[in-house]
Amino acid sequence: MKNYKIIIVGSGIAGMAAAIRLKSLGYNVEIFEANSYAGGKLTAFKSNDYRFDMGPSLFTMPNLIEDLFEIANKPIENYFTYKRKSVICNYFYEDGTKFSAPSDIYEFAKSASVTFDVEEKTILDYLYNCQKKYDLTSSLFLENSLHKISTYLSKNTLKALLNLTKLDINKNLSDYNSTIFKDPRLIQFYNRFATYNGSSPYHTPGIMSMIPSLEQSFGTYFPKGGMHQITKSLEKLAKDIGIQFHFNTKVDEIITKRSKVLGIKTGKSFIPSDIVISNADIVPTYKKLLPQEKAPKKILSQERSSSALIFYWGITKTFPDLDLHNIFFSADYKNEFKSIFQDQLISDDPTVYINISSKEERTDAPEGCENWFTMVNAPTNNGQDWDAIIIQTRINIIKKLSRVLKVDLNQLINFESVLDPRDIEKKTQSYQGSLYGAASNSKFSAFLRHPNFSSSVSNLYFCGGSVHPGGGIPLCLWSGKITADIIHKSSKS
Ligand SMILES: Cc1cc2nc3c(=O)[nH]c(=O)nc-3n(C[C@H](O)[C@H](O)[C@H](O)COP(=O)(O)OP(=O)(O)OC[C@H]3O[C@@H](n4cnc5c(N)ncnc54)[C@H](O)[C@@H]3O)c2cc1C
């Protein structure tokens, strides 16, 4: 192995994962971060005695975090602990139906068959098929580079290709779910998983029905201290093994010469490096950091995944009917996604997600109060009149929640902060404020994500939610792994 110096642009979850892996292999790794803090989208804030996780709230596949501690040879229990949730999420429908989704699949099937028009066996068969799709495709689509010949020569890929017809890539997720279930509430329930990668269930392919496996087969978890502990513990681990962070240091350019990386430019300084990994969104990486390199137009012009509008509310009451994760479905799901992806607006009846970490972490809100992270899916920032959209959406959300929960919610809000797609774009430099990079609204989307390496500039690599395999914490952790694996393999050859 060569003693390379590696610079990583950005300390998002994928950047830190790649850094920890490469440092553990003996490389000299430094991270340059524009913000004063690590974690990018995975951050938090405290105000008026409330603590809020600002970005991700759903934690699945903790084994991917565990791997990083194991690789770095540090005991995870000294840094990060978490517990499994027995209830995944509470669902509220416009017709008055309430459904609390148990984490155990047999209990789930039993409970769903009581609430919805469905046999237990139909649910269990559906979940078995979700798991099968995941097992068949994870090594091709998630755990290895889609853009390296070696991936296609593996036994697993061959198996996936032989089972192509079972993957339901030729129909959209909603049509697939409609072939299995009759009850529109259950179809809406399973259509919701398209939002886990910021896509529309009416366009994303049926193969995305593998997503429920992540939470229904592997479980959902809550990190002690909240989601921000993921960032904090990885940052501490990285520092403990000798990775240097440079905060408040925006990288202005990745310097290349004759198709080879030379280093980075930040302010007036040039910092040489053998390898550069960009954890910044792939669109600004090309547009701002690599102005001299030819950008892959087709890849960069792909439709972006959805963004979000979030109201962080301090609520002066506790709600026994609510849990850590709560969904209040819209009456017309199709119209909601048409608004987001076609009209670039938020519908008047959006599905509302409330995350309440004080249900698990009592000190996240004052006594007798709760911290509500109240989120609706939103279009990306294309210059809409966000101030007007925020005012109207706030009215619509409060009206909906007040009606369903039988309270005057306006009277209960004693703290408010708002995050909209413009803020997400500004704080994390994600193109148009999208949450997961490109959307997966076509069956070719996975293949159109940018590879984890540059094919025109040597020693230039990428990781994070906007490149392969995509956004969301587990996918970003895989992205960091794929990038580190490719670098290590090529340094040995
Ligand atoms: C509101 C919200 C809710 C979400 N919910 C979930 C969820 O429940 N579950 C889930 O799994 N995922 C969720 N996600 C998605 C998840 O947060 C992301 O997929 C993941 O955190 C992205 O990590 P990343 O490594 O791509 O980097 P990012 O978090 O995008 O960070 C990139 C970093 O690079 C830095 N940077 C960019 N340009 C430069 C530059 N020129 N110089 C220096 N630094 C630079 C940025 O400042 C930033 O810190 C959510 C995201 C948001 C915003």
The ligand as an ORCA input file, in Angstrom:
! r2SCAN-3c Opt
* xyz 0 1
  C     -34.685     17.008      6.847
  C     -34.002     15.731      6.497
  C     -34.541     14.520      6.894
  C     -33.897     13.327      6.572
  N     -34.402     12.154      7.059
  C     -33.680     11.013      6.939
  C     -34.016      9.848      7.680
  O     -34.962      9.852      8.476
  N     -33.254      8.729      7.533
  C     -32.166      8.712      6.701
  O     -31.509      7.671      6.592
  N     -31.797      9.821      5.994
  C     -32.515     10.972      6.111
  N     -32.111     12.113      5.481
  C     -31.005     12.041      4.503
  C     -29.631     12.007      5.172
  O     -29.528     13.064      6.082
  C     -28.568     12.160      4.108
  O     -28.721     11.130      3.143
  C     -27.146     12.076      4.653
  O     -27.013     12.702      5.901
  C     -26.245     12.745      3.623
  O     -24.904     12.584      3.987
  P     -23.731     12.966      2.981
  O     -22.548     12.184      3.398
  O     -24.180     12.851      1.578
  O     -23.377     14.480      3.276
  P     -24.169     15.824      3.667
  O     -24.899     15.618      4.936
  O     -24.894     16.342      2.490
  O     -22.924     16.735      3.985
  C     -22.066     17.252      3.013
  C     -21.042     18.098      3.742
  O     -20.127     18.641      2.803
  C     -19.865     19.978      3.169
  N     -19.419     20.703      1.965
  C     -20.092     20.858      0.804
  N     -19.375     21.592     -0.068
  C     -18.205     21.878      0.574
  C     -17.049     22.616      0.193
  N     -16.940     23.206     -1.007
  N     -16.034     22.721      1.088
  C     -16.113     22.137      2.318
  N     -17.192     21.456      2.729
  C     -18.225     21.318      1.850
  C     -21.189     20.495      3.695
  O     -21.030     21.647      4.507
  C     -21.675     19.289      4.473
  O     -21.243     19.301      5.808
  C     -32.715     13.343      5.782
  C     -32.174     14.570      5.381
  C     -32.785     15.748      5.758
  C     -32.156     17.074      5.365
*
